[in-house]
Amino acid sequence: MQVYVRDPQASLQRPEKELKAFAKVQLEPGERKTVTLSITRDALAYYDDLAGLWVAEAGEFELLVGASAQDIRATSTFALTATTRWPS
């Protein structure tokens, strides 16, 4: 399982999908498992080389979950309510 993050409102150009978490899961035919993956503030950030800081911009993000980048099976949105900056 792979989790991608998309930031459609970013103030700078970012990739369409950024891989942020994954887990390798072995399943037998018909078997189901629950997998928990976490997305942290760091996964939402980009590096601002002019300021020398990491930035996680407030705004709406999209989560994309799938077997691969070409095989997205579920999506969801969430909002980061405040912009944060921190040194590297």
N, CA, C and O atoms as CSV, one atom per row, in Angstrom:
chain,resi,resn,atom,element,x,y,z
A,1,MET,N,N,0.843,-1.162,0.000
A,1,MET,CA,C,0.000,0.000,0.000
A,1,MET,C,C,0.893,1.232,0.000
A,1,MET,O,O,1.910,1.276,0.693
A,2,GLN,N,N,0.508,2.222,-0.777
A,2,GLN,CA,C,1.262,3.465,-0.882
A,2,GLN,C,C,0.336,4.653,-0.635
A,2,GLN,O,O,-0.818,4.658,-1.064
A,3,VAL,N,N,0.863,5.658,0.067
A,3,VAL,CA,C,0.099,6.880,0.334
A,3,VAL,C,C,0.846,8.055,-0.288
A,3,VAL,O,O,2.026,8.281,-0.023
A,4,TYR,N,N,0.125,8.786,-1.114
A,4,TYR,CA,C,0.662,9.966,-1.777
A,4,TYR,C,C,-0.053,11.198,-1.243
A,4,TYR,O,O,-1.213,11.128,-0.837
A,5,VAL,N,N,0.651,12.329,-1.247
A,5,VAL,CA,C,0.057,13.607,-0.864
A,5,VAL,C,C,0.124,14.531,-2.069
A,5,VAL,O,O,1.122,14.579,-2.788
A,6,ARG,N,N,-0.955,15.255,-2.265
A,6,ARG,CA,C,-1.038,16.246,-3.344
A,6,ARG,C,C,-1.415,17.574,-2.715
A,6,ARG,O,O,-2.342,17.645,-1.908
A,7,ASP,N,N,-0.696,18.632,-3.084
A,7,ASP,CA,C,-0.962,19.985,-2.575
A,7,ASP,C,C,-1.382,20.870,-3.742
A,7,ASP,O,O,-0.537,21.512,-4.366
A,8,PRO,N,N,-2.690,20.911,-4.045
A,8,PRO,CA,C,-3.139,21.667,-5.222
A,8,PRO,C,C,-3.042,23.178,-5.072
A,8,PRO,O,O,-3.150,23.895,-6.066
A,9,GLN,N,N,-2.841,23.684,-3.852
A,9,GLN,CA,C,-2.800,25.128,-3.619
A,9,GLN,C,C,-1.404,25.634,-3.267
A,9,GLN,O,O,-1.277,26.765,-2.799
A,10,ALA,N,N,-0.370,24.854,-3.470
A,10,ALA,CA,C,0.985,25.237,-3.074
A,10,ALA,C,C,1.413,26.538,-3.740
A,10,ALA,O,O,1.047,26.818,-4.882
A,11,SER,N,N,2.191,27.324,-3.010
A,11,SER,CA,C,2.656,28.599,-3.560
A,11,SER,C,C,3.829,28.415,-4.520
A,11,SER,O,O,4.218,29.360,-5.207
A,12,LEU,N,N,4.394,27.215,-4.575
A,12,LEU,CA,C,5.401,26.912,-5.583
A,12,LEU,C,C,5.046,25.594,-6.238
A,12,LEU,O,O,4.244,24.825,-5.709
A,13,GLN,N,N,5.636,25.337,-7.375
A,13,GLN,CA,C,5.318,24.125,-8.127
A,13,GLN,C,C,5.816,22.896,-7.378
A,13,GLN,O,O,6.979,22.820,-6.982
A,14,ARG,N,N,4.917,21.939,-7.191
A,14,ARG,CA,C,5.254,20.676,-6.537
A,14,ARG,C,C,4.799,19.540,-7.450
A,14,ARG,O,O,3.957,19.749,-8.323
A,15,PRO,N,N,5.345,18.348,-7.258
A,15,PRO,CA,C,4.911,17.203,-8.066
A,15,PRO,C,C,3.415,16.935,-7.905
A,15,PRO,O,O,2.819,17.283,-6.886
A,16,GLU,N,N,2.829,16.325,-8.900
A,16,GLU,CA,C,1.404,15.994,-8.863
A,16,GLU,C,C,1.078,15.082,-7.682
A,16,GLU,O,O,0.062,15.265,-7.010
A,17,LYS,N,N,1.946,14.098,-7.432
A,17,LYS,CA,C,1.791,13.167,-6.309
A,17,LYS,C,C,3.159,12.970,-5.682
A,17,LYS,O,O,4.148,12.766,-6.387
A,18,GLU,N,N,3.216,13.032,-4.356
A,18,GLU,CA,C,4.468,12.779,-3.642
A,18,GLU,C,C,4.268,11.585,-2.712
A,18,GLU,O,O,3.407,11.619,-1.832
A,19,LEU,N,N,5.059,10.529,-2.903
A,19,LEU,CA,C,4.972,9.347,-2.045
A,19,LEU,C,C,5.435,9.730,-0.648
A,19,LEU,O,O,6.548,10.226,-0.472
A,20,LYS,N,N,4.578,9.499,0.350
A,20,LYS,CA,C,4.889,9.917,1.721
A,20,LYS,C,C,4.862,8.788,2.731
A,20,LYS,O,O,5.414,8.938,3.821
A,21,ALA,N,N,4.243,7.669,2.414
A,21,ALA,CA,C,4.226,6.521,3.316
A,21,ALA,C,C,3.913,5.273,2.498
A,21,ALA,O,O,3.223,5.334,1.481
A,22,PHE,N,N,4.433,4.147,2.963
A,22,PHE,CA,C,4.118,2.894,2.290
A,22,PHE,C,C,4.308,1.732,3.248
A,22,PHE,O,O,5.014,1.844,4.251
A,23,ALA,N,N,3.677,0.630,2.932
A,23,ALA,CA,C,3.838,-0.613,3.684
A,23,ALA,C,C,3.720,-1.766,2.703
A,23,ALA,O,O,2.861,-1.772,1.822
A,24,LYS,N,N,4.595,-2.733,2.873
A,24,LYS,CA,C,4.515,-3.947,2.070
A,24,LYS,C,C,3.635,-4.939,2.834
A,24,LYS,O,O,3.920,-5.279,3.983
A,25,VAL,N,N,2.578,-5.390,2.192
A,25,VAL,CA,C,1.601,-6.254,2.846
A,25,VAL,C,C,1.432,-7.518,2.013
A,25,VAL,O,O,1.161,-7.448,0.814
A,26,GLN,N,N,1.593,-8.666,2.650
A,26,GLN,CA,C,1.372,-9.949,1.984
A,26,GLN,C,C,-0.016,-10.450,2.355
A,26,GLN,O,O,-0.343,-10.562,3.536
A,27,LEU,N,N,-0.830,-10.750,1.354
A,27,LEU,CA,C,-2.177,-11.257,1.590
A,27,LEU,C,C,-2.407,-12.545,0.818
A,27,LEU,O,O,-1.972,-12.697,-0.323
A,28,GLU,N,N,-3.085,-13.445,1.454
A,28,GLU,CA,C,-3.551,-14.651,0.772
A,28,GLU,C,C,-4.850,-14.291,0.036
A,28,GLU,O,O,-5.500,-13.307,0.391
A,29,PRO,N,N,-5.231,-15.057,-0.964
A,29,PRO,CA,C,-6.486,-14.765,-1.663
A,29,PRO,C,C,-7.654,-14.667,-0.678
A,29,PRO,O,O,-7.862,-15.558,0.145
A,30,GLY,N,N,-8.411,-13.573,-0.775
A,30,GLY,CA,C,-9.563,-13.347,0.088
A,30,GLY,C,C,-9.235,-12.802,1.474
A,30,GLY,O,O,-10.143,-12.456,2.230
A,31,GLU,N,N,-7.965,-12.724,1.815
A,31,GLU,CA,C,-7.564,-12.233,3.141
A,31,GLU,C,C,-7.608,-10.707,3.196
A,31,GLU,O,O,-7.381,-10.031,2.192
A,32,ARG,N,N,-7.901,-10.180,4.378
A,32,ARG,CA,C,-7.897,-8.739,4.609
A,32,ARG,C,C,-7.020,-8.435,5.818
A,32,ARG,O,O,-6.935,-9.231,6.753
A,33,LYS,N,N,-6.372,-7.275,5.787
A,33,LYS,CA,C,-5.578,-6.800,6.912
A,33,LYS,C,C,-5.793,-5.306,7.056
A,33,LYS,O,O,-6.017,-4.597,6.076
A,34,THR,N,N,-5.723,-4.846,8.282
A,34,THR,CA,C,-5.759,-3.410,8.539
A,34,THR,C,C,-4.328,-2.906,8.605
A,34,THR,O,O,-3.495,-3.476,9.310
A,35,VAL,N,N,-4.040,-1.838,7.871
A,35,VAL,CA,C,-2.711,-1.237,7.843
A,35,VAL,C,C,-2.851,0.220,8.270
A,35,VAL,O,O,-3.720,0.936,7.773
A,36,THR,N,N,-2.005,0.650,9.179
A,36,THR,CA,C,-2.036,2.033,9.640
A,36,THR,C,C,-0.754,2.728,9.219
A,36,THR,O,O,0.344,2.262,9.527
A,37,LEU,N,N,-0.894,3.836,8.520
A,37,LEU,CA,C,0.244,4.656,8.116
A,37,LEU,C,C,-0.008,6.071,8.611
A,37,LEU,O,O,-1.150,6.529,8.641
A,38,SER,N,N,1.054,6.762,8.997
A,38,SER,CA,C,0.925,8.123,9.522
A,38,SER,C,C,1.535,9.130,8.560
A,38,SER,O,O,2.562,8.877,7.931
A,39,ILE,N,N,0.876,10.276,8.465
A,39,ILE,CA,C,1.391,11.404,7.701
A,39,ILE,C,C,1.689,12.507,8.709
A,39,ILE,O,O,0.788,12.981,9.400
A,40,THR,N,N,2.936,12.908,8.791
A,40,THR,CA,C,3.339,13.946,9.741
A,40,THR,C,C,3.455,15.295,9.041
A,40,THR,O,O,3.356,15.389,7.817
A,41,ARG,N,N,3.664,16.317,9.827
A,41,ARG,CA,C,3.873,17.669,9.285
A,41,ARG,C,C,5.017,17.665,8.285
A,41,ARG,O,O,4.934,18.327,7.251
A,42,ASP,N,N,6.074,16.936,8.572
A,42,ASP,CA,C,7.229,16.889,7.676
A,42,ASP,C,C,6.853,16.389,6.282
A,42,ASP,O,O,7.449,16.816,5.293
A,43,ALA,N,N,5.881,15.497,6.193
A,43,ALA,CA,C,5.456,14.957,4.900
A,43,ALA,C,C,4.737,15.998,4.053
A,43,ALA,O,O,4.606,15.823,2.842
A,44,LEU,N,N,4.274,17.065,4.664
A,44,LEU,CA,C,3.558,18.122,3.945
A,44,LEU,C,C,4.472,19.269,3.541
A,44,LEU,O,O,4.049,20.173,2.820
A,45,ALA,N,N,5.700,19.244,3.990
A,45,ALA,CA,C,6.599,20.392,3.853
A,45,ALA,C,C,7.444,20.346,2.585
A,45,ALA,O,O,7.630,19.305,1.956
A,46,TYR,N,N,7.940,21.521,2.247
A,46,TYR,CA,C,8.955,21.680,1.201
A,46,TYR,C,C,10.066,22.546,1.784
A,46,TYR,O,O,9.863,23.256,2.769
A,47,TYR,N,N,11.238,22.480,1.167
A,47,TYR,CA,C,12.370,23.267,1.650
A,47,TYR,C,C,12.437,24.584,0.888
A,47,TYR,O,O,12.520,24.592,-0.341
A,48,ASP,N,N,12.400,25.693,1.614
A,48,ASP,CA,C,12.530,27.036,1.038
A,48,ASP,C,C,14.003,27.409,1.095
A,48,ASP,O,O,14.501,27.816,2.144
A,49,ASP,N,N,14.707,27.272,-0.031
A,49,ASP,CA,C,16.154,27.501,-0.026
A,49,ASP,C,C,16.514,28.972,0.182
A,49,ASP,O,O,17.607,29.262,0.668
A,50,LEU,N,N,15.644,29.893,-0.164
A,50,LEU,CA,C,15.933,31.310,0.069
A,50,LEU,C,C,15.897,31.649,1.561
A,50,LEU,O,O,16.733,32.413,2.044
A,51,ALA,N,N,14.946,31.091,2.278
A,51,ALA,CA,C,14.827,31.351,3.719
A,51,ALA,C,C,15.655,30.367,4.545
A,51,ALA,O,O,15.930,30.617,5.719
A,52,GLY,N,N,16.054,29.247,3.931
A,52,GLY,CA,C,16.794,28.225,4.672
A,52,GLY,C,C,15.921,27.512,5.694
A,52,GLY,O,O,16.397,27.109,6.755
A,53,LEU,N,N,14.627,27.356,5.365
A,53,LEU,CA,C,13.673,26.754,6.288
A,53,LEU,C,C,12.793,25.736,5.578
A,53,LEU,O,O,12.571,25.821,4.370
A,54,TRP,N,N,12.295,24.770,6.346
A,54,TRP,CA,C,11.236,23.894,5.877
A,54,TRP,C,C,9.915,24.604,6.107
A,54,TRP,O,O,9.744,25.287,7.117
A,55,VAL,N,N,8.980,24.452,5.180
A,55,VAL,CA,C,7.686,25.131,5.262
A,55,VAL,C,C,6.569,24.124,4.990
A,55,VAL,O,O,6.581,23.412,3.986
A,56,ALA,N,N,5.608,24.085,5.908
A,56,ALA,CA,C,4.362,23.344,5.696
A,56,ALA,C,C,3.270,24.399,5.618
A,56,ALA,O,O,2.882,24.985,6.628
A,57,GLU,N,N,2.778,24.633,4.402
A,57,GLU,CA,C,1.801,25.694,4.172
A,57,GLU,C,C,0.393,25.277,4.564
A,57,GLU,O,O,-0.034,24.154,4.298
A,58,ALA,N,N,-0.318,26.195,5.200
A,58,ALA,CA,C,-1.725,25.957,5.496
A,58,ALA,C,C,-2.481,25.788,4.187
A,58,ALA,O,O,-2.132,26.395,3.173
A,59,GLY,N,N,-3.507,24.968,4.217
A,59,GLY,CA,C,-4.329,24.766,3.035
A,59,GLY,C,C,-4.880,23.363,2.990
A,59,GLY,O,O,-4.694,22.572,3.915
A,60,GLU,N,N,-5.560,23.065,1.902
A,60,GLU,CA,C,-6.163,21.754,1.735
A,60,GLU,C,C,-5.207,20.834,0.985
A,60,GLU,O,O,-4.594,21.226,-0.007
A,61,PHE,N,N,-5.095,19.618,1.473
A,61,PHE,CA,C,-4.258,18.590,0.864
A,61,PHE,C,C,-5.139,17.415,0.474
A,61,PHE,O,O,-6.212,17.207,1.040
A,62,GLU,N,N,-4.671,16.657,-0.494
A,62,GLU,CA,C,-5.368,15.451,-0.912
A,62,GLU,C,C,-4.482,14.247,-0.618
A,62,GLU,O,O,-3.290,14.260,-0.926
A,63,LEU,N,N,-5.059,13.212,-0.024
A,63,LEU,CA,C,-4.386,11.937,0.182
A,63,LEU,C,C,-4.853,10.978,-0.902
A,63,LEU,O,O,-6.043,10.903,-1.208
A,64,LEU,N,N,-3.917,10.254,-1.473
A,64,LEU,CA,C,-4.232,9.263,-2.500
A,64,LEU,C,C,-3.625,7.938,-2.046
A,64,LEU,O,O,-2.430,7.871,-1.757
A,65,VAL,N,N,-4.428,6.901,-1.982
A,65,VAL,CA,C,-3.977,5.599,-1.491
A,65,VAL,C,C,-4.151,4.582,-2.599
A,65,VAL,O,O,-5.194,4.525,-3.250
A,66,GLY,N,N,-3.110,3.772,-2.809
A,66,GLY,CA,C,-3.221,2.771,-3.854
A,66,GLY,C,C,-2.104,1.756,-3.825
A,66,GLY,O,O,-1.233,1.776,-2.956
A,67,ALA,N,N,-2.151,0.873,-4.792
A,67,ALA,CA,C,-1.118,-0.144,-4.945
A,67,ALA,C,C,0.119,0.433,-5.629
A,67,ALA,O,O,1.225,-0.086,-5.473
A,68,SER,N,N,-0.080,1.522,-6.396
A,68,SER,CA,C,1.020,2.216,-7.064
A,68,SER,C,C,0.533,3.616,-7.431
A,68,SER,O,O,-0.634,3.948,-7.221
A,69,ALA,N,N,1.419,4.425,-7.973
A,69,ALA,CA,C,1.038,5.781,-8.389
A,69,ALA,C,C,0.018,5.750,-9.518
A,69,ALA,O,O,-0.755,6.694,-9.677
A,70,GLN,N,N,0.005,4.679,-10.301
A,70,GLN,CA,C,-0.946,4.554,-11.405
A,70,GLN,C,C,-2.208,3.802,-11.000
A,70,GLN,O,O,-3.153,3.713,-11.784
A,71,ASP,N,N,-2.231,3.265,-9.791
A,71,ASP,CA,C,-3.359,2.446,-9.329
A,71,ASP,C,C,-3.909,3.007,-8.015
A,71,ASP,O,O,-3.845,2.348,-6.977
A,72,ILE,N,N,-4.449,4.225,-8.068
A,72,ILE,CA,C,-5.014,4.884,-6.891
A,72,ILE,C,C,-6.420,4.328,-6.661
A,72,ILE,O,O,-7.252,4.311,-7.568
A,73,ARG,N,N,-6.668,3.871,-5.419
A,73,ARG,CA,C,-7.942,3.213,-5.115
A,73,ARG,C,C,-8.826,4.003,-4.152
A,73,ARG,O,O,-10.016,3.712,-4.026
A,74,ALA,N,N,-8.252,5.003,-3.470
A,74,ALA,CA,C,-9.051,5.807,-2.541
A,74,ALA,C,C,-8.415,7.183,-2.411
A,74,ALA,O,O,-7.197,7.332,-2.508
A,75,THR,N,N,-9.253,8.178,-2.191
A,75,THR,CA,C,-8.762,9.535,-1.971
A,75,THR,C,C,-9.524,10.158,-0.808
A,75,THR,O,O,-10.641,9.762,-0.477
A,76,SER,N,N,-8.882,11.139,-0.208
A,76,SER,CA,C,-9.500,11.892,0.878
A,76,SER,C,C,-8.824,13.258,0.923
A,76,SER,O,O,-7.719,13.429,0.408
A,77,THR,N,N,-9.488,14.218,1.536
A,77,THR,CA,C,-8.882,15.533,1.699
A,77,THR,C,C,-8.837,15.891,3.178
A,77,THR,O,O,-9.626,15.398,3.985
A,78,PHE,N,N,-7.894,16.760,3.505
A,78,PHE,CA,C,-7.798,17.287,4.865
A,78,PHE,C,C,-7.169,18.661,4.777
A,78,PHE,O,O,-6.583,19.019,3.755
A,79,ALA,N,N,-7.288,19.427,5.841
A,79,ALA,CA,C,-6.746,20.786,5.857
A,79,ALA,C,C,-5.685,20.920,6.943
A,79,ALA,O,O,-5.841,20.417,8.056
A,80,LEU,N,N,-4.614,21.606,6.594
A,80,LEU,CA,C,-3.611,22.048,7.566
A,80,LEU,C,C,-3.980,23.488,7.881
A,80,LEU,O,O,-3.993,24.331,6.985
A,81,THR,N,N,-4.279,23.779,9.135
A,81,THR,CA,C,-4.884,25.066,9.479
A,81,THR,C,C,-3.890,26.202,9.681
A,81,THR,O,O,-4.278,27.369,9.626
A,82,ALA,N,N,-2.622,25.891,9.913
A,82,ALA,CA,C,-1.642,26.956,10.127
A,82,ALA,C,C,-0.341,26.624,9.410
A,82,ALA,O,O,0.086,25.469,9.390
A,83,THR,N,N,0.281,27.625,8.827
A,83,THR,CA,C,1.590,27.452,8.201
A,83,THR,C,C,2.648,27.386,9.294
A,83,THR,O,O,2.635,28.178,10.236
A,84,THR,N,N,3.556,26.437,9.157
A,84,THR,CA,C,4.677,26.337,10.108
A,84,THR,C,C,5.986,26.318,9.333
A,84,THR,O,O,6.052,25.833,8.204
A,85,ARG,N,N,7.026,26.856,9.963
A,85,ARG,CA,C,8.379,26.908,9.385
A,85,ARG,C,C,9.360,26.446,10.459
A,85,ARG,O,O,9.184,26.732,11.644
A,86,TRP,N,N,10.393,25.728,10.027
A,86,TRP,CA,C,11.402,25.271,10.973
A,86,TRP,C,C,12.721,25.082,10.248
A,86,TRP,O,O,12.745,24.835,9.042
A,87,PRO,N,N,13.818,25.198,10.982
A,87,PRO,CA,C,15.137,25.038,10.350
A,87,PRO,C,C,15.423,23.580,10.025
A,87,PRO,O,O,14.825,22.668,10.595
A,88,SER,N,N,16.340,23.385,9.107
A,88,SER,CA,C,16.690,22.008,8.717
A,88,SER,C,C,17.590,21.365,9.734
A,88,SER,O,O,17.983,20.210,9.569
